[in-house]
Amino acid sequence: MAYKTPVSVLVVIYTPDLQVLLLERADHPGYWQSVTGSCDPGENLRQTAVREVAEETGLNAETLGLADWKVHNVFEIYAEWRHRYAPGVTHNTEHVFGLEVPQPVAVRLAPREHLSHVWLPWEEAAAKAFSWTNVAAIKTLPERLSRSE
């Protein structure tokens, strides 16, 4: 069995008016999140983010302006998912990216990974996301957009 690398990306996809795309996990209905995924061997963080966005939404992050937010979080891997990692691996380092799209766009979900998607105002998205790292990233959106204007 090939184990997952304990280094991943989180990509917050959002619009200029601060609507955020959330995806419902297929392996845990009711768990909503932004695009996430582990680095494949030999991949850099940006390549992982581009690949995961394409796999989970069908969007091309390169043409839409993927931005590395230069933020990373270390968290304990949920016990239910720890079997995916090498024995003894208990923590993951997640690197945060943002992807602004002009308006809520149609996405093509990967059925093995996600059941549904929703576009929500950032406050509602932050309340619905299940992981603290995802919540924290979404909550930075208003400040990030005001700095870029």
WOHUFEN-V794281 format. One record per helix or strand of 2 or more residues. SS is the DSSP state (~ for helix, > for strand). FROM is the first residue (numbers start at 1). LEN is the number of residues. If there is no record, write none. Layout:
# WOHUFEN-V794281
ss: <SS SS>
from: <FROM FROM>
len: <LEN LEN>
This chain:
# WOHUFEN-V794281
ss: <> > > > ~ ~ > ~ > > ~ ~ ~>
from: <7 19 32 35 45 61 66 79 91 114 122 132 141>
len: <9 7 2 4 13 4 11 6 11 8 7 8 8>
